[in-house]
Amino acid sequence: MQRKQIHPQGPEFSRMIAGVWKWMDEQTIEKCIHAALDCGITTFDHADIYGKYTIEELFGKVLKGNSDLRSKMELVTKCGIKLLTDNRPDHRIKHYDTSYEHIIASVDNSLQHFDTDYIDLLLIHRPDPLMNCEEVAEAFDELERSGKVLYFGVSNFTTTQFEMLQSYLSMPLVTNQVEVSLFKNDLLFNGLTDVMQVHRTGIMAWSPLGSGKFFDDTERMHHLSVLADKYKATVAQVLFAWLLQHPANVFPITGTTKPERIMEASKSLTIDLDKQDWFAMLKLVTGKDVA
Ligand SMILES: NC(=O)c1ccc[n+]([C@@H]2O[C@H](COP(=O)([O-])OP(=O)(O)OC[C@H]3O[C@@H](n4cnc5c(N)ncnc54)[C@H](OP(=O)(O)O)[C@@H]3O)[C@@H](O)[C@H]2O)c1
């Protein structure tokens, strides 16, 4: 598995990342961690809210039971969303909180859940209309100084939101984690991937397979299967390869809960899509030739 720096001053991650959003129980988590590490996927994408605030802790239990695992992986987690759930009875409405206090408290919780003393990369999960950039900068400085977080980034930020926050920070935002795939390709054309390249900021791609929704679309799947056959690959692999081919330093986050599909994803890096096939895939979704 290729390893690559996500930013010139950022961490080196496995080019394919394992997303834990749907890893709902300890057994799945343990099986998927081992499958990922076995094929060289060492970077795991979390958020405090996954599983209604339960998955970090379940993942941490697996780490506690296998003391050598933590040193073999990079942990990414997020903060800033407050969910309406029985697990947080004080929340009256779903909202965002990017205050100094919440960022610090959320990281302390994550560290405790993972039973670790550092997070490799912390992301602000969503842009918050009430975000005070000075407070975020203060929190990031404090977390960096204490060694609790090594690197910082954002998720779902527009280019202007990204540049606004960056302008207040003493360290670079090393990623913007966004939804991008063959099926959700607007960011490749609306300037987001361009501006990220200006900053040399790699992109973590969430829902790289469109969250699996398009596997039931028989007509598109037929066309994609014909193309995949040409590369002796699966449809999922050519969908990952389509993203990996983009020059914006894209790190797809596979969301599968199945160890065999994690292995399958890891092999996508060997596929070198012909340029005309890349555009044929795009046309399959947009329905038209490029201008
Ligand atoms: N930052 C954000 O706001 C944000 C939002 C959403 C997600 N994320 C991150 O992105 C990760 C990935 O998101 P996602 O789950 O939507 O990603 P995805 O990889 O696009 O979709 C995974 C889904 O597709 C299904 N699937 C069907 N056929 C598949 C195949 N051949 N290979 C692989 N999967 C197949 C999987 O089912 P099986 O489990 O049965 O394989 C699973 O339900 C999450 O885990 C999370 O870490 C971040």
Ligand as a Chemical Component Dictionary entry (heavy atoms), coordinates in Angstrom:
data_LIG
# 
_chem_comp.id                   LIG 
_chem_comp.type                 NON-POLYMER 
_chem_comp.pdbx_formal_charge   0 
_chem_comp.three_letter_code    LIG 
# 
loop_
_chem_comp_atom.comp_id 
_chem_comp_atom.atom_id 
_chem_comp_atom.alt_atom_id 
_chem_comp_atom.type_symbol 
_chem_comp_atom.charge 
_chem_comp_atom.model_Cartn_x 
_chem_comp_atom.model_Cartn_y 
_chem_comp_atom.model_Cartn_z 
_chem_comp_atom.pdbx_ordinal 
LIG N1  N1  N 0  -16.632 14.046 7.185  1  
LIG C1  C1  C 0  -17.886 13.713 6.995  2  
LIG O1  O1  O 0  -18.818 14.539 7.099  3  
LIG C2  C2  C 0  -18.204 12.286 6.649  4  
LIG C3  C3  C 0  -19.511 11.933 6.264  5  
LIG C4  C4  C 0  -19.754 10.586 5.934  6  
LIG C5  C5  C 0  -18.720 9.655  5.994  7  
LIG N2  N2  N 1  -17.468 10.031 6.412  8  
LIG C6  C6  C 0  -16.346 9.073  6.474  9  
LIG O2  O2  O 0  -16.241 8.416  5.230  10 
LIG C7  C7  C 0  -16.262 7.007  5.431  11 
LIG C8  C8  C 0  -16.823 6.326  4.229  12 
LIG O3  O3  O 0  -18.183 6.729  3.986  13 
LIG P1  P1  P 0  -19.207 5.713  3.332  14 
LIG O4  O4  O 0  -19.477 4.589  4.250  15 
LIG O5  O5  O -1 -20.361 6.492  2.848  16 
LIG O6  O6  O 0  -18.274 5.186  2.129  17 
LIG P2  P2  P 0  -18.449 4.292  0.839  18 
LIG O7  O7  O 0  -17.206 3.471  0.777  19 
LIG O8  O8  O 0  -18.808 5.181  -0.297 20 
LIG O9  O9  O 0  -19.703 3.363  1.097  21 
LIG C9  C9  C 0  -19.632 2.226  1.906  22 
LIG C10 C10 C 0  -20.972 1.542  1.795  23 
LIG O10 O10 O 0  -21.077 0.938  0.502  24 
LIG C11 C11 C 0  -21.450 -0.420 0.657  25 
LIG N3  N3  N 0  -20.906 -1.242 -0.429 26 
LIG C12 C12 C 0  -21.655 -1.919 -1.340 27 
LIG N4  N4  N 0  -20.858 -2.579 -2.183 28 
LIG C13 C13 C 0  -19.586 -2.306 -1.846 29 
LIG C14 C14 C 0  -18.333 -2.717 -2.369 30 
LIG N5  N5  N 0  -18.234 -3.507 -3.429 31 
LIG N6  N6  N 0  -17.237 -2.280 -1.763 32 
LIG C15 C15 C 0  -17.338 -1.464 -0.694 33 
LIG N7  N7  N 0  -18.503 -1.033 -0.147 34 
LIG C16 C16 C 0  -19.631 -1.467 -0.721 35 
LIG C17 C17 C 0  -20.876 -0.817 2.001  36 
LIG O11 O11 O 0  -21.594 -1.936 2.482  37 
LIG P3  P3  P 0  -20.804 -3.115 3.266  38 
LIG O12 O12 O 0  -20.486 -2.565 4.610  39 
LIG O13 O13 O 0  -21.837 -4.199 3.303  40 
LIG O14 O14 O 0  -19.602 -3.471 2.462  41 
LIG C18 C18 C 0  -21.126 0.436  2.827  42 
LIG O15 O15 O 0  -22.461 0.494  3.312  43 
LIG C19 C19 C 0  -17.045 6.827  6.739  44 
LIG O16 O16 O 0  -16.769 5.604  7.373  45 
LIG C20 C20 C 0  -16.550 8.006  7.546  46 
LIG O17 O17 O 0  -15.301 7.671  8.126  47 
LIG C21 C21 C 0  -17.196 11.338 6.722  48 
# 
loop_
_chem_comp_bond.comp_id 
_chem_comp_bond.atom_id_1 
_chem_comp_bond.atom_id_2 
_chem_comp_bond.value_order 
_chem_comp_bond.pdbx_ordinal 
LIG N1  C1  SING 1  
LIG C1  O1  DOUB 2  
LIG C1  C2  SING 3  
LIG C2  C3  SING 4  
LIG C2  C21 DOUB 5  
LIG C3  C4  DOUB 6  
LIG C4  C5  SING 7  
LIG C5  N2  DOUB 8  
LIG N2  C6  SING 9  
LIG N2  C21 SING 10 
LIG C6  O2  SING 11 
LIG C6  C20 SING 12 
LIG O2  C7  SING 13 
LIG C7  C8  SING 14 
LIG C7  C19 SING 15 
LIG C8  O3  SING 16 
LIG O3  P1  SING 17 
LIG P1  O4  DOUB 18 
LIG P1  O5  SING 19 
LIG P1  O6  SING 20 
LIG O6  P2  SING 21 
LIG P2  O7  DOUB 22 
LIG P2  O8  SING 23 
LIG P2  O9  SING 24 
LIG O9  C9  SING 25 
LIG C9  C10 SING 26 
LIG C10 O10 SING 27 
LIG C10 C18 SING 28 
LIG O10 C11 SING 29 
LIG C11 N3  SING 30 
LIG C11 C17 SING 31 
LIG N3  C12 SING 32 
LIG N3  C16 SING 33 
LIG C12 N4  DOUB 34 
LIG N4  C13 SING 35 
LIG C13 C14 SING 36 
LIG C13 C16 DOUB 37 
LIG C14 N5  SING 38 
LIG C14 N6  DOUB 39 
LIG N6  C15 SING 40 
LIG C15 N7  DOUB 41 
LIG N7  C16 SING 42 
LIG C17 O11 SING 43 
LIG C17 C18 SING 44 
LIG O11 P3  SING 45 
LIG P3  O12 DOUB 46 
LIG P3  O13 SING 47 
LIG P3  O14 SING 48 
LIG C18 O15 SING 49 
LIG C19 O16 SING 50 
LIG C19 C20 SING 51 
LIG C20 O17 SING 52 
# 
